[in-house]
Amino acid sequence: MIIIAESGSTKCDWLVLNDDWDIVNHEQTLGYNPYFHDEYFIYGDLKLNTFLNEHKHSVNKVWFYGAGCSTNHYSKIVLNGLERFFPKAVIEVEHDLMASALVAYKGEPCISCILGTGSNACYYDGEILTESNPPLGYIVGDEASGCYFGKTLLNAYFNKQLPEDLAKAFKETYNLSHAEFTAKTYSSARANVYLVSFMEFYSANKQHSYIQHIVKKGFREFIEKHICCFDNYTDIKISFVGSIAYFFQDEMEYVGSEYGLSFDEFFRKPVFKLMEYHKTLEAVKIK
């Protein structure tokens, strides 16, 4: 069996295939980010997935693309956890930014962006991946990510800057005390995932003028820091991976037009395009 996995910091999609590249199953686990999870956590959490645990000895190849796997050190943490769990598999671990580049590339140089739990961007010419300005993580950076928008909403709520109707809706939805907020953001190993959870409020109130203002402001900040840094960025097709860009595509299109940008595709789950990429690549190798 073959597995292609694509992991953000919140969720990981596992596409399980037979040796003829037919889809056997599509599983989902927690997202594994080596900045927050060690190999023992990854191994232990995978054991909780019934299907993967029952079939782990039948897996002979795994391609894993993950958030945080940007250096050999951090990739090795994930690799160790996966090798413990899939003892018979040959495993390759790559950064999720490479996954975004592979699904966006169509034979011409492209800019590929991630807007999910975190955010990032790169230029890819089919061979060399060049990152935009360095990602600074959810505390300092991750502009226009789920974490960014979660922080912005919480800041406005506790500082009484939300419009009255939105503040009332937020209180009715979450009834969140300052003490609970502090505990979940400053005493939790998954604070970034907690912050992302408030994107449900954005979706439920998507048409509110204040939400529109926040979202478009975040998109402008992302574009200026992570797209405008590339030469000739207005002449290059730009694609997005991740639920933030996918569900707020109209807002991104609106803001992008202000900068003269040309958008190509918006992918919510790139794992299926990754399957097509690897299937094609393996077929070429056989020939």
N, C-alpha and C positions, 0 to 999 in steps of 0.2 A: 504494500500500500504506500501511497504518496501523500504527504501533507504539505499544504501551503498555508502559512499562518501570517496574519498581518495584525500587529498589536499597537494600539495607542496606550495611553496611561490608564484609561478607564476600562476598555474592553478589548478582547482579542478574538478575531475570527479565525477558525480552523476549518479549512476546506480539505476534506478527506476524499481521496481519489483511489480508484483501483489502478492496476498497471496499464490499463487501456485508456486512462485519463477520464474515465466516467466518474461523475460525482457520486460518492457513496453516502456522504453525510456532511452537514454543515453545523459545526459546534461553536459555542461561544463560551469563553471563560473571562475571568478578570484580565485586565491588561497587565502585562509584566514589564515593568520599567526597572532596569538594574540600579537606578539611582535610589530606588525605594525598596526593592525586593532582592533578596539574595537567592542563591541557587537552591537552598533548602526550602524556601517559601514557594518557589516556582514548582519544584518537584512535588511538594505536599499539596499544593492547590490543584495541580493536574490530576492527582489521584482522586480528587473529589468528582471529576467528570467521568461518569459511568462509561460512556461509549469509548472515550480515549483510553481509559484504564483497561477496558476489556480487550482492546485491539492493539495495544502498544507494542506487543511483540511481533505483530504483522507489518509494522511500519519499517520500510527500508530506506526512505528518503524524506527529509524535512527541510523545507526552505522557510526560515523565520525572519520576518521583517519587523523590527520593533523600535518603539520610542526609547530613547536613551542609549541605543546601541551604536553610538557614534565613534567610539574608540575601541581598540583591541581589548583594553581592560574591562570595559563594561559589556562588550559583546561576549567575552569569556564567561562572565557571570551567568548570562542567559544560556550559553552553550553548555555549561556544566550542568545546569538544572535540566535541560532537555536531554542530554546524554544519559543522565541518571534514569529518566523516565522512559526514553525510547532506546533501549540498550542495543538494538540491532540496526539502528538507522545511521546513515551518513547525514550529518546535519550541517547546514550553512546558516549563519546568522548575519543579517545585514541591518543597517539603519532604516527606519521607516521613511526617511527622506529619499533613499534610493528607490523604495517601492513607489513613492509618488512620482519620481522621475520616470521610472519604467512604464507606468500606465499612461503618462502624459505624452511620452515621446512617440512621434509619428514619422520619423525619418528626417525631421528638421529640428534645429535647436529650439528648445522650449524653456519656459520658466514654470516650475511646478511648486505649488504652495500647499502647506498643510494648515488647516484651521479646524482643530478638534479640541481635545483637552488642552493641548499646547499649540504653538504655532511656529512655523519655520518656512523657508523658501530656498530654492536652488535654481541654478541654470544648468541645463543638461544638453550636451551636444551629441549624445549617443555613445560617448566613451568616457568623458570626464565630467564629474559632478562638481560644481562650484557652489558653495553655500553663499547665501546673502550675508548681511551682518550677522555676527555670531548670536545664536539663541542664548538668552540670559535666564531662561527658566521662568516658572510661574510667579516667583516673588518679585523679580525685577522686570522681566520682559513678557514674552508670550502675548504680544499685542493681538487683539481681536480673537483670542482663543476663548474657550469656555471658561477658563480660570479668570481671564481678564474681565469678561462680562460679569461673572459672579462677584468678583471683588468690587466692580463698579456699582453694581446693584446694592450690595450690602453697605457699601460706604454711603451711598445716597440715602438708604433707608434709615440707618442709625444716626446720620447727621441731619435727618428731617429735611432732605432736599428732594424727595420724591413728591410728585403732584399728589394731592390729597386722595384722589380716587385710586391711584396706584398703591399708595401707602396702605390704604384700607384693604385692598385686595391682597397685598403681600402679608399683612398681619393675619387676615382670615385664612390664608393658605398655609402659612408656616408657624404662626404664633411663636416666633423666635425671640428668645430672650438674649440679652447681651452675654450672659454667662454661658449659655449653650453655644452661641456663636464663637466665643473665645475658646471654649474647650474643643470644638470641632475643627477649628482652623489652626490653633497653636499647640494643641496637644495630640494631634492625630498624624499618623504616618501617611494617611491618604487625604491630606487637606486639599490637595489639588482636585481630587475626584469629588470631594464635598462641594467645592466651589462651582464645579461644572454642573452639579445637580440643579442649580438655579436657572439653567437654560430653559427648563420647563416653564418657568414663569415668563421668560421672554417669548416663548412660542405661544403661550396662552394669551399674551397681551401684545402680540406682534404689531398690530395696527395702531397702537397708541403712539401719539406723536413723540412722547418722551422716550419710549423704547426705540422708535425709529431714529431719534437723535443720537442715542447712545451707540446703537449698532453702526450707524454710518460714521460716527466719529471714530470708533474703533477700527473700522475698515480703512479710513483715511490714514490713520496712524500706521497700520500695518503696511499699506501700499508705500507710504513715504519712507519707511525704514527698511522694508524687505523686498520691494520690487523696484523702486526708483534708483536703487543703488547699482543696478545692472546697466551696462552700456546698451543703448538702443532698445530700452525696455518697451517702448511704444511700438516697435516693429516685430516683436516676438510674441507668439501665441502663449497664452497663460492659462494653465489649468489648476484646479483646486481639488484637494482630497480632504474629506472630513465633514462631519455633520453640520458644523457651524456655517461653512460656506454653502453647503448643499441646501439647507433649509432657509437660508437668507440670501439665496441667489439673486433675487430681484434687487435687494439692497446693494449687493456687491456690484451688480451690473450698473446700477445708478451711480455709485461712487466711482467705479472704474471709468465711466464715460467722462468724468471730470478731469481725469488724467490722460485721456486718449488711449486707454488700454484696450487690447483685443483679447477677449476671453474665448477659450475653446470649450473644455468640458469641466463639469462638476461631478466628482465621484463621491458618493457616500461611503461605499465599501469597495475599496480597490482590489480586494482579494480575488474577485472573479477575473478581472483583467490580468492580474498576476498569473493566474492559472493559464490563461491564453498565451501569455508571454513564455512561460516555462515549457508549455506543451510544444509550442513552435520551435523553441530553442533545442529541445531534446530531439525533435524530429529532424532538424538540420544536422545534429550530431550523428544520428543514425545513418543518414545519407553519406 
